[in-house]
Amino acid sequence: MQHNGPQDENSGSQRKRKRWLNFEGAWKKLYEVRWGDCGAQIHSISWLAKQFEAKHELRDDWQQMYWERHLQNCLDAAAEIAMVPSFSDGIGVIKIPATIVRCIGYWEHMNSSACDYSKFSDHCQHFGLYARRLRLPSALCLPEICDLLRTSNLETLEIHWIKLKDHVDGICELLKQNSETLKSIEFVHCKLSTSFIDAICDSLWIKGLKTHGIEHFSIRISNFLDTSSSTLPAGLASFLSSGRCLSSLSLSDDHLRRNFVEMILDVLFDSSSNIAALDLSENYMSGWPSHFKWTSRPGKQLSSGIGKSLQSLRVLNLRNNNLQRDDVDFLKYALVCMPKLESLDLSDNPIEDDGIKNMMPYFVEMSEKPFSLIDLKLGQCELTFNSVSQLLNVLSRWKKPLTSLSIGENNLGSKIGALLGKFLSKGLQSLDIDDIILVLPAFRKHKMK
């Protein structure tokens, strides 16, 4: 029987959507049975993940997630073999373990099937088109990987342990191949010379355009080999200054020193990007860039063209950088350039009571404004009751109260209990007070109901 008309077309569309939903449920079940979790295999920073989902209205595609996770299992298995010193073949011919092949039901047909799925290249050929988020160890960062993943449209790429020119050459080709779709790239445990950094950054430009589409760029637990230079690698400087899409930059635990960080901040201060999250934690930045003291003042209105990137900053992580009290004195001038800042992490820095006192004029001035800061971390900063009590008094007067405060692992003594109890009634939702002594009766008396 033939069906015509809009009503039949709508009915057909509904049936197709119902079948699609049924298949989605089946793919989800297969995913859960095989891996036992519904989490992504590569986790971006939580702030970036939330922003990306909100911007792109992501929805679960369980078939895509299943084959992407399967391909990542194949990549990890191939890397283990390729890392053996005696391995000398191409990575495409690496045999995938039977435990993985059995999971997709092809082990029984390997001798009769035209494509037996025993080789790494077979899995890349058939499932590469599902790959959006992948993690690559250095052993697979070879020119051959570009051909193996030629059907992929990578959006997120995490790269581990590159330290040789061959690794960089291979990964640069893959970056060029995916420059139009790539949004997030992260380097972990890498050794990067100036020439390596330049080559990587140059590979991220979209063909025919003088810009890139990278939103999140991260280098962590790595070594920059030429940080003593008086200039930034040209490729990195150009990348930071020309990426209007760049919203998150992480250079964490990279053994960076003051001069290198200062050059990074100088580029960001004058760039056209809209950085919203900046992570410079776990470096060595003692001697905070003092030029901020001369370019800004609390209460001074910033022009729209000055420090555009810092004006858009919402998350700043400076944890464990050996910042001293004088560094914090300069920091308050830098914060003036960040009117939208929501989260500030200064934990694990020995700023002491004088450091908090140096920042107090800034906090006092902000109490008169609809300040955006809602998350403040000052754990393990060698603070005492004197400075923290003053800080709590100032913070309690803010028009827009904090929602999260961390002051744990400081020697605050028992007297802080009553003040914390009162402060909780101001709208605080999260309070970290690990390893400080409290007078429990006083704290209970004022705790939020």
C-alpha positions in Angstrom: 0.0 0.0 0.0 1.4 3.4 -1.0 1.2 6.3 1.4 1.1 9.9 0.2 0.7 13.3 1.8 2.2 15.3 4.6 0.6 13.2 7.3 2.2 10.1 6.0 5.5 11.8 5.6 5.4 13.0 9.2 4.4 9.5 10.3 7.3 8.1 8.5 9.7 10.5 10.0 8.4 9.7 13.5 8.9 6.0 12.8 12.5 6.6 11.6 13.3 8.7 14.7 11.8 5.9 16.9 14.0 3.3 15.2 17.0 5.7 15.6 16.3 6.1 19.3 16.0 2.3 19.7 19.4 1.8 18.0 20.9 4.5 20.3 19.7 2.5 23.3 21.3 -0.6 21.9 24.6 1.1 21.2 24.6 2.6 24.8 24.0 -0.9 26.2 26.9 -2.3 24.2 29.1 0.5 25.4 28.2 -0.1 29.0 28.6 -3.9 28.8 32.1 -3.6 27.2 33.5 -0.8 29.3 31.2 -0.4 32.3 31.2 3.3 32.3 29.5 6.2 30.4 32.4 8.7 30.8 34.4 10.1 27.9 37.8 8.5 27.3 39.5 11.8 27.2 38.5 14.4 29.8 39.0 18.1 29.1 39.1 20.5 31.9 35.7 20.8 33.5 35.2 24.5 32.7 36.1 23.9 29.0 33.8 20.9 28.8 30.8 22.8 30.1 31.4 25.7 27.8 31.9 23.5 24.8 28.7 21.5 25.5 26.7 24.7 25.9 28.1 26.2 22.7 27.7 23.2 20.5 24.6 21.7 22.1 26.2 18.3 22.2 24.1 15.1 22.4 25.2 11.5 23.0 25.8 9.5 19.8 26.5 6.1 21.3 27.5 4.5 18.0 30.1 7.1 17.4 31.3 6.9 21.1 31.5 3.1 20.9 33.7 2.9 17.8 35.8 5.8 18.9 36.5 4.1 22.2 37.2 0.9 20.4 39.7 2.6 18.1 41.4 4.1 21.2 41.8 0.6 22.6 43.4 -0.4 19.3 45.7 2.7 19.4 46.8 1.9 23.0 47.5 -1.8 22.0 49.4 -0.8 18.9 51.5 1.7 20.9 52.6 -1.0 23.4 54.0 -3.0 20.6 55.5 -0.1 18.7 57.4 1.1 21.9 59.4 -2.2 22.0 63.0 -1.3 21.0 63.2 -4.2 18.6 60.0 -3.2 16.7 60.9 -2.1 13.1 57.8 -2.6 11.0 55.2 -0.1 10.0 52.6 0.6 12.6 49.8 -0.4 10.2 50.7 -4.1 10.3 50.7 -4.4 14.0 48.5 -7.3 15.2 45.6 -6.2 17.4 45.1 -8.6 20.4 42.4 -11.2 20.1 40.7 -9.9 23.3 39.9 -6.7 21.4 38.9 -8.3 18.1 36.5 -10.7 19.9 34.6 -7.8 21.4 33.4 -6.8 17.9 32.5 -10.4 16.9 35.2 -10.9 14.1 37.5 -13.4 15.7 35.6 -16.4 14.5 35.6 -15.1 10.9 39.3 -13.9 10.6 40.4 -16.7 8.3 37.4 -16.3 5.9 36.8 -12.6 5.9 38.3 -10.4 3.2 39.1 -7.9 6.0 40.1 -10.0 9.0 40.5 -7.1 11.5 43.7 -8.5 12.8 45.8 -5.5 11.7 45.8 -2.1 13.2 45.3 -0.6 9.7 42.0 -2.5 9.3 40.5 -0.9 12.4 41.7 2.6 11.4 40.2 2.1 7.9 36.8 1.0 9.1 36.4 3.0 12.3 38.6 6.0 11.8 35.6 8.1 10.6 34.1 7.8 14.1 37.1 9.4 15.8 36.6 12.8 17.2 38.7 12.6 20.4 41.9 10.6 20.5 45.0 10.1 22.7 48.2 9.4 20.9 51.5 8.3 22.5 54.8 9.2 20.8 55.2 5.7 19.3 52.3 6.4 17.0 53.3 10.0 16.1 54.8 9.0 12.7 53.9 10.2 9.2 52.1 6.9 8.7 49.4 7.8 11.2 48.1 10.5 8.9 47.2 7.9 6.2 45.7 5.5 8.8 43.5 8.3 10.2 42.7 10.0 6.9 38.9 9.5 7.4 38.9 11.1 10.9 37.7 14.6 11.7 39.5 15.1 15.0 38.2 17.7 17.4 40.2 16.9 20.4 43.8 15.5 20.4 45.9 14.5 23.4 49.6 13.8 22.6 52.0 12.1 25.0 55.8 11.8 25.3 57.0 13.4 22.1 60.6 14.4 22.2 62.2 13.6 18.8 62.0 15.4 15.5 60.3 12.3 13.9 57.5 12.5 16.5 57.0 16.2 15.7 57.1 15.7 12.0 54.4 13.0 12.3 52.1 15.0 14.6 52.5 18.1 12.5 51.1 16.3 9.4 48.2 15.1 11.5 47.5 18.6 12.8 47.5 20.0 9.2 45.1 17.2 8.1 42.6 18.2 10.9 43.2 21.9 11.1 39.7 22.8 10.1 38.0 20.6 12.7 40.4 20.6 15.6 39.3 22.5 18.6 41.4 21.2 21.5 45.0 20.0 21.7 47.0 18.9 24.7 50.6 17.9 25.0 51.6 15.8 28.1 55.1 14.7 29.2 56.8 16.3 26.1 60.2 17.9 25.6 59.7 20.8 23.3 62.5 22.9 21.7 61.8 26.2 20.0 61.8 24.6 16.6 59.4 21.9 17.7 57.0 24.5 19.1 57.2 26.7 16.0 56.5 23.7 13.8 53.5 22.6 15.9 51.9 26.0 16.1 52.5 26.6 12.3 50.6 23.3 11.6 47.5 24.6 13.3 46.7 27.4 10.9 43.6 26.8 8.8 44.7 26.6 5.1 44.3 29.9 3.3 43.5 31.8 6.5 45.8 33.7 8.9 44.1 32.2 11.9 43.3 28.9 13.7 40.2 27.4 15.2 41.8 26.1 18.4 39.7 26.8 21.5 41.8 24.9 24.1 45.6 24.7 24.0 47.5 22.9 26.8 51.1 21.9 27.5 51.4 20.2 30.9 54.0 18.2 32.8 56.4 19.0 30.0 59.7 20.8 29.4 60.3 23.9 27.2 64.0 23.4 26.4 64.7 27.1 25.6 63.0 29.1 28.4 66.1 31.2 29.0 65.7 32.9 25.6 64.8 36.6 25.6 62.0 36.0 23.2 59.1 33.6 22.9 59.2 31.1 20.1 57.8 33.0 17.1 55.2 30.3 16.3 53.8 30.3 19.8 53.7 34.1 19.9 51.8 34.2 16.6 49.5 31.4 17.7 48.5 33.2 20.9 48.1 36.6 19.3 46.1 35.5 16.3 43.7 32.9 17.6 40.3 34.7 18.1 38.7 31.3 19.1 41.2 30.6 21.8 39.4 30.5 25.1 41.5 28.3 27.3 45.3 28.2 27.8 47.1 25.8 30.1 50.9 25.8 30.7 50.9 23.8 33.9 53.9 22.1 35.6 56.2 23.0 32.7 59.1 24.3 34.7 58.5 27.8 33.5 60.4 30.7 35.0 59.4 34.3 35.5 60.8 35.7 32.2 59.0 33.1 30.0 55.7 33.7 31.9 56.1 37.5 31.6 56.5 37.2 27.8 53.3 35.0 27.6 51.4 37.6 29.6 52.7 40.4 27.4 51.4 38.6 24.3 48.0 37.9 25.9 47.8 41.5 27.1 47.9 42.8 23.5 46.3 39.9 21.6 43.0 39.7 19.9 42.0 36.4 21.5 39.3 36.1 24.2 41.0 33.9 26.8 38.5 32.8 29.5 40.7 30.3 31.4 44.4 30.6 32.1 46.3 27.9 34.0 49.9 28.7 34.9 50.0 26.4 38.0 53.0 24.4 39.2 55.7 26.5 37.7 58.2 28.9 39.3 57.0 32.5 39.0 58.6 34.2 42.0 59.1 37.8 41.0 55.7 38.5 39.5 55.9 40.8 36.4 56.1 44.2 38.0 55.3 46.1 34.8 51.6 45.6 35.6 52.1 48.0 38.4 52.8 50.8 35.9 50.2 49.9 33.3 47.1 49.6 35.6 45.8 50.9 38.9 42.8 49.9 41.0 39.9 52.2 40.0 41.3 53.0 36.6 38.9 52.3 33.7 40.4 50.1 31.0 40.1 51.1 27.4 38.5 48.5 25.1 41.7 48.0 23.2 44.1 47.4 26.1 44.5 43.9 27.5 41.5 42.6 25.7 42.4 39.0 26.4 42.8 39.6 30.1 39.5 41.5 30.3 37.7 38.3 29.2 39.5 36.1 31.7 37.2 34.2 34.1 39.5 31.5 35.5 43.1 32.1 36.7 45.1 29.3 38.3 48.4 30.3 39.8 48.7 27.4 42.3 52.1 26.4 43.6 54.3 29.0 41.8 56.4 30.0 44.8 54.7 33.4 44.8 55.8 35.6 47.7 54.2 38.5 49.4 55.7 41.1 47.1 54.5 39.1 44.1 51.0 39.4 45.4 51.4 43.1 45.7 52.0 43.3 42.0 49.3 40.7 41.3 46.6 43.1 42.5 47.4 45.4 39.6 47.1 42.6 37.1 43.7 41.7 38.5 42.4 45.1 37.6 42.8 44.0 34.0 40.5 41.0 34.7 37.0 42.5 35.5 35.2 39.3 34.7 37.3 37.0 36.8 35.2 34.4 38.6 37.8 31.9 40.0 41.3 32.7 41.4 43.6 30.0 42.8 46.6 31.2 44.8 46.9 28.0 46.9 50.3 26.5 47.8 52.1 29.8 47.6 54.0 31.2 50.6 52.4 34.6 50.5 51.9 34.8 54.3 49.8 37.4 56.1 51.6 40.3 54.5 50.6 39.0 51.1 46.9 39.1 52.0 47.4 42.5 53.5 49.0 43.7 50.3 45.9 42.6 48.4 43.4 44.0 50.9 43.0 47.4 49.1 41.9 45.6 46.0 39.4 43.4 47.9 38.1 46.5 49.7 37.6 48.4 46.4 35.9 45.4 44.9 33.4 45.3 47.7 31.9 48.5 46.3 31.3 47.0 42.9 29.3 44.1 41.5 32.4 42.0 41.5 32.3 38.7 39.5 34.8 36.7 41.7 32.9 33.8 43.3 35.7 31.2 43.9 38.8 32.0 45.9 41.5 29.4 46.9 44.1 30.3 49.5 44.9 26.9 50.9 48.4 26.3 52.3 49.5 29.9 51.9 51.1 30.2 55.4 48.3 32.4 56.7 47.3 33.0 60.3 44.1 34.1 62.0 45.1 37.8 61.8 45.1 38.0 58.0 42.2 35.6 57.4 39.9 37.3 59.9 40.5 40.6 58.1 39.9 39.0 54.8 36.6 37.4 56.0 35.4 40.8 57.2 36.0 42.4 53.8 34.5 39.5 51.9 31.4 39.6 54.0 30.7 43.1 52.7 30.8 42.2 49.0 27.6 43.0 47.2 27.9 39.6 45.4 29.1 37.1 47.9 31.6 34.2 47.3 30.1 30.8 46.6 33.4 28.9 47.2 36.3 29.6 49.6 39.4 27.4 50.3 41.6 28.4 53.3 42.6 24.9 54.4 46.1 23.9 55.6 46.8 27.3 57.2 47.6 27.8 60.9 44.4 29.7 61.7 43.9 28.5 65.3 40.7 28.0 67.1 39.4 31.6 67.1 38.5 31.4 63.4 35.6 29.1 64.1 33.1 31.8 65.1 34.0 34.0 62.1 33.6 31.1 59.7 30.2 30.4 61.2 29.0 33.9 60.6 30.6 33.9 57.1 28.6 30.8 56.1 25.4 32.7 56.5 26.4 35.1 53.7 25.6 32.6 50.9 28.7 30.5 50.8 28.1 27.1 49.2 31.5 25.4 49.5 34.1 25.9 52.3 37.5 24.0 52.4 38.9 24.2 56.0 41.0 21.0 56.0 43.7 20.8 58.6 42.7 23.9 60.6 41.6 23.9 64.3 38.1 24.9 65.0 36.1 25.6 68.2 33.3 23.3 67.3 30.6 24.7 69.6 31.2 28.2 68.2 31.2 26.9 64.6 28.0 24.9 65.1 26.3 27.9 66.7 26.7 29.9 63.5 26.6 27.2 60.8 24.2 27.7 57.9 20.8 26.2 58.3 
